[in-house]
């Protein structure tokens, strides 16, 4: 059969069926982390539909991606699973400006609206500046806002804490520059498992959690930075996410420290 006939046959072939599985919504599709998460969710093809909130019309050529206009008082039912991404500010192009970008202080109101609109499984990705979060808060609820979200009654609620490098700040005063330099030296002493993780790695881990979260035991959970680091270093980050949701403690992936040499 000629190439022309093959092309005509392909053109009349039925469109591929949408993947089976629940729908998922992303709040915060701009920025490196938000865009990487959308790519991971679409590539995995584990959801029947991937939606993202926008604040202005957006033409997208990504198959399977649906845009939803963000309105603060809208009550239209949404997907049962949602991922809220608080991405760091960066220079954005016209396309990224079309995405709804939530702010951390909006979390309680945003979560309440999502819950009222049918979201039952919520994943919140909250990067924090490395070495700035107290140890006790890395594995628990870190603020009254997070406690308010937990009280809303989601079947599943997960906070993902991933360390990020501090923002670069230009100081005009010499004393401020010196203080900033001294703090940066202290941050270099942060343990390896609490260091920043690439956005693509965080997105892959979060996408896996969003896919399997509805099948896990209900409750509120917190992913500490150490677990996020382990998942980024593992050969199979999905297995780390599955084991963590199942209640299994994953072993550190960093190599063991060799014993000191014996004295002569």
CORHU-V553280 format. One record per pair of residues at least 24 apart in sequence whose C-alpha atoms are under 8 Angstrom apart, sorted by the first residue. I is the first residue (numbers start at 1). J is the second residue. D is the distance in Angstrom with one decimal. If there is no record, write none. Layout:
i=I j=J d=D
i=I j=J d=D
This chain:
i=18 j=48 d=5.8
i=19 j=45 d=5.9
i=19 j=46 d=6.2
i=19 j=47 d=6.2
i=19 j=48 d=5.1
i=20 j=46 d=6.7
i=20 j=47 d=6.3
i=20 j=48 d=5.4
i=21 j=46 d=5.8
i=21 j=47 d=4.7
i=21 j=48 d=5.2
i=22 j=46 d=7.9
i=22 j=47 d=5.2
i=22 j=48 d=5.7
i=22 j=49 d=7.4
i=22 j=79 d=7.7
i=22 j=80 d=7.3
i=22 j=81 d=7.7
i=23 j=47 d=5.3
i=23 j=48 d=5.3
i=23 j=49 d=4.8
i=23 j=50 d=6.1
i=23 j=51 d=7.9
i=23 j=79 d=5.2
i=23 j=80 d=6.6
i=23 j=81 d=6.6
i=24 j=49 d=6.4
i=24 j=50 d=5.2
i=24 j=51 d=6.3
i=24 j=79 d=5.4
i=24 j=80 d=6.7
i=24 j=81 d=4.9
i=24 j=82 d=5.5
i=24 j=83 d=7.7
i=24 j=210 d=7.7
i=25 j=50 d=5.9
i=25 j=51 d=4.7
i=25 j=52 d=5.6
i=25 j=53 d=7.8
i=25 j=78 d=7.6
i=25 j=79 d=6.0
i=25 j=81 d=6.3
i=25 j=82 d=4.5
i=25 j=83 d=6.2
i=26 j=50 d=7.6
i=26 j=51 d=6.1
i=26 j=52 d=4.7
i=26 j=53 d=6.7
i=26 j=82 d=5.8
i=26 j=83 d=4.9
i=26 j=84 d=6.1
i=26 j=85 d=7.5
i=27 j=52 d=6.1
i=27 j=53 d=5.7
i=27 j=82 d=7.4
i=27 j=83 d=6.1
i=27 j=84 d=4.7
i=27 j=85 d=6.1
i=27 j=100 d=6.7
i=27 j=101 d=7.1
i=27 j=102 d=7.0
i=28 j=52 d=7.5
i=28 j=53 d=7.2
i=28 j=84 d=6.2
i=28 j=85 d=5.0
i=28 j=86 d=6.6
i=28 j=87 d=7.3
i=28 j=99 d=6.7
i=28 j=100 d=5.7
i=28 j=101 d=4.8
i=28 j=102 d=6.0
i=29 j=53 d=7.5
i=29 j=85 d=7.4
i=29 j=96 d=7.7
i=29 j=99 d=5.8
i=29 j=100 d=7.1
i=29 j=101 d=7.2
i=30 j=87 d=7.5
i=30 j=96 d=5.1
i=30 j=97 d=7.3
i=30 j=99 d=5.7
i=30 j=100 d=7.5
i=30 j=101 d=6.7
i=31 j=87 d=6.0
i=31 j=88 d=7.1
i=31 j=89 d=7.2
i=31 j=90 d=6.9
i=31 j=92 d=7.3
i=31 j=96 d=7.2
i=32 j=87 d=7.4
i=32 j=199 d=6.3
i=33 j=85 d=7.6
i=33 j=87 d=6.2
i=33 j=199 d=5.0
i=33 j=200 d=6.9
i=33 j=202 d=7.5
i=33 j=203 d=6.3
i=34 j=85 d=6.2
i=34 j=87 d=6.7
i=34 j=203 d=7.7
i=36 j=199 d=6.9
i=36 j=200 d=5.7
i=36 j=203 d=5.8
i=37 j=200 d=7.5
i=37 j=203 d=4.5
i=37 j=204 d=6.8
i=37 j=206 d=7.4
i=37 j=207 d=6.4
i=40 j=203 d=6.7
i=40 j=204 d=5.9
i=40 j=207 d=6.2
i=41 j=207 d=5.7
i=46 j=211 d=6.6
i=47 j=211 d=7.4
i=52 j=99 d=7.7
i=53 j=99 d=6.2
i=53 j=100 d=5.5
i=54 j=98 d=5.5
i=54 j=99 d=4.2
i=54 j=100 d=4.7
i=55 j=98 d=5.5
i=55 j=99 d=5.8
i=55 j=100 d=5.4
i=56 j=98 d=5.2
i=56 j=99 d=7.5
i=57 j=98 d=6.9
i=58 j=95 d=7.2
i=58 j=98 d=6.4
i=70 j=100 d=6.9
i=75 j=113 d=7.9
i=75 j=116 d=7.4
i=75 j=117 d=5.7
i=76 j=117 d=6.2
i=77 j=117 d=4.6
i=77 j=118 d=5.6
i=78 j=114 d=7.6
i=78 j=117 d=5.7
i=78 j=118 d=5.7
i=78 j=119 d=6.4
i=79 j=118 d=6.9
i=79 j=119 d=6.1
i=80 j=118 d=6.0
i=80 j=119 d=4.3
i=80 j=120 d=5.3
i=80 j=121 d=6.2
i=81 j=119 d=5.6
i=81 j=120 d=6.2
i=81 j=121 d=4.7
i=81 j=122 d=6.0
i=81 j=123 d=8.0
i=81 j=210 d=7.0
i=81 j=214 d=7.9
i=82 j=114 d=8.0
i=82 j=119 d=6.5
i=82 j=121 d=6.4
i=82 j=122 d=5.1
i=82 j=123 d=6.3
i=82 j=210 d=7.7
i=83 j=122 d=5.9
i=83 j=123 d=4.7
i=83 j=124 d=5.8
i=83 j=125 d=7.4
i=83 j=210 d=7.3
i=84 j=122 d=7.6
i=84 j=123 d=6.2
i=84 j=124 d=4.8
i=84 j=125 d=6.2
i=85 j=124 d=6.2
i=85 j=125 d=5.0
i=85 j=126 d=6.8
i=86 j=124 d=8.0
i=86 j=125 d=6.3
i=86 j=126 d=5.7
i=86 j=127 d=7.1
i=87 j=126 d=7.8
i=87 j=127 d=7.4
i=105 j=145 d=7.9
i=107 j=145 d=6.9
i=107 j=146 d=7.8
i=107 j=149 d=7.7
i=108 j=145 d=5.8
i=108 j=146 d=7.4
i=108 j=148 d=6.4
i=108 j=149 d=5.6
i=111 j=149 d=6.3
i=112 j=149 d=7.3
i=112 j=152 d=6.9
i=115 j=152 d=7.4
i=115 j=154 d=7.1
i=119 j=154 d=7.7
i=120 j=154 d=5.1
i=120 j=155 d=5.4
i=120 j=156 d=6.7
i=121 j=154 d=6.1
i=121 j=155 d=5.9
i=121 j=156 d=4.6
i=121 j=157 d=6.1
i=121 j=213 d=7.1
i=121 j=214 d=6.5
i=122 j=154 d=7.0
i=122 j=156 d=6.1
i=122 j=157 d=4.9
i=122 j=158 d=6.5
i=123 j=157 d=5.9
i=123 j=158 d=4.8
i=123 j=159 d=6.1
i=123 j=160 d=7.5
i=123 j=206 d=7.8
i=123 j=209 d=8.0
i=123 j=210 d=6.9
i=124 j=157 d=7.8
i=124 j=158 d=6.1
i=124 j=159 d=4.8
i=124 j=160 d=6.1
i=125 j=159 d=6.0
i=125 j=160 d=4.7
i=125 j=161 d=6.5
i=125 j=162 d=7.7
i=125 j=206 d=7.7
i=126 j=159 d=6.9
i=126 j=160 d=5.9
i=126 j=161 d=5.3
i=126 j=162 d=6.8
i=127 j=160 d=7.6
i=127 j=161 d=5.5
i=127 j=162 d=4.7
i=127 j=163 d=5.5
i=127 j=164 d=6.0
i=128 j=161 d=6.8
i=128 j=162 d=6.4
i=128 j=163 d=5.1
i=128 j=164 d=5.8
i=129 j=163 d=5.7
i=129 j=164 d=5.1
i=129 j=165 d=5.8
i=129 j=166 d=5.4
i=130 j=163 d=4.9
i=130 j=164 d=5.8
i=130 j=165 d=6.1
i=130 j=166 d=7.1
i=130 j=187 d=7.2
i=130 j=190 d=7.6
i=130 j=194 d=7.0
i=130 j=195 d=6.5
i=130 j=196 d=7.0
i=131 j=187 d=6.2
i=131 j=190 d=6.4
i=131 j=194 d=7.8
i=138 j=222 d=7.7
i=138 j=223 d=7.9
i=138 j=224 d=5.3
i=138 j=225 d=7.1
i=139 j=222 d=5.6
i=139 j=223 d=6.7
i=139 j=224 d=5.3
i=140 j=221 d=7.9
i=140 j=222 d=6.1
i=141 j=222 d=7.5
i=150 j=220 d=6.9
i=154 j=219 d=7.9
i=155 j=218 d=5.3
i=155 j=219 d=6.2
i=156 j=213 d=7.1
i=156 j=214 d=7.1
i=156 j=217 d=7.9
i=156 j=218 d=5.1
i=156 j=219 d=5.1
i=156 j=220 d=6.0
i=157 j=219 d=6.4
i=157 j=220 d=4.6
i=157 j=221 d=6.3
i=158 j=220 d=5.8
i=158 j=221 d=4.8
i=158 j=222 d=5.6
i=158 j=223 d=7.3
i=159 j=221 d=6.4
i=159 j=222 d=4.7
i=159 j=223 d=6.1
i=160 j=206 d=7.8
i=160 j=222 d=6.0
i=160 j=223 d=4.7
i=160 j=224 d=6.8
i=160 j=225 d=8.0
i=160 j=228 d=8.0
i=161 j=222 d=7.4
i=161 j=223 d=5.8
i=161 j=224 d=5.5
i=161 j=225 d=5.5
i=161 j=228 d=7.6
i=162 j=196 d=6.7
i=162 j=197 d=6.8
i=162 j=202 d=7.4
i=162 j=224 d=7.2
i=162 j=225 d=5.0
i=162 j=228 d=6.3
i=163 j=194 d=6.5
i=163 j=195 d=5.9
i=163 j=196 d=4.5
i=163 j=197 d=6.7
i=163 j=225 d=6.1
i=164 j=195 d=7.3
i=164 j=196 d=4.6
i=164 j=197 d=7.0
i=165 j=196 d=6.1
i=193 j=225 d=7.1
i=193 j=226 d=4.9
i=193 j=227 d=7.9
i=193 j=229 d=5.4
i=193 j=230 d=7.2
i=194 j=225 d=5.5
i=194 j=226 d=5.5
i=194 j=229 d=6.9
i=195 j=225 d=7.8
i=195 j=229 d=7.4
i=196 j=229 d=7.8
i=197 j=228 d=7.6
i=197 j=229 d=6.4
i=197 j=232 d=6.9
i=201 j=231 d=7.9
i=201 j=232 d=5.5
i=202 j=228 d=7.1
i=202 j=232 d=7.4
i=204 j=237 d=7.6
i=204 j=238 d=7.9
i=205 j=231 d=7.2
i=205 j=237 d=6.3
i=205 j=238 d=6.5
i=205 j=241 d=6.6
i=208 j=238 d=6.0
i=208 j=241 d=6.9
i=209 j=241 d=6.3
i=209 j=242 d=7.7
i=212 j=242 d=7.6
i=213 j=245 d=7.6
i=216 j=245 d=6.4
i=216 j=246 d=6.9
i=217 j=245 d=7.7
i=217 j=246 d=7.7
i=230 j=254 d=7.7
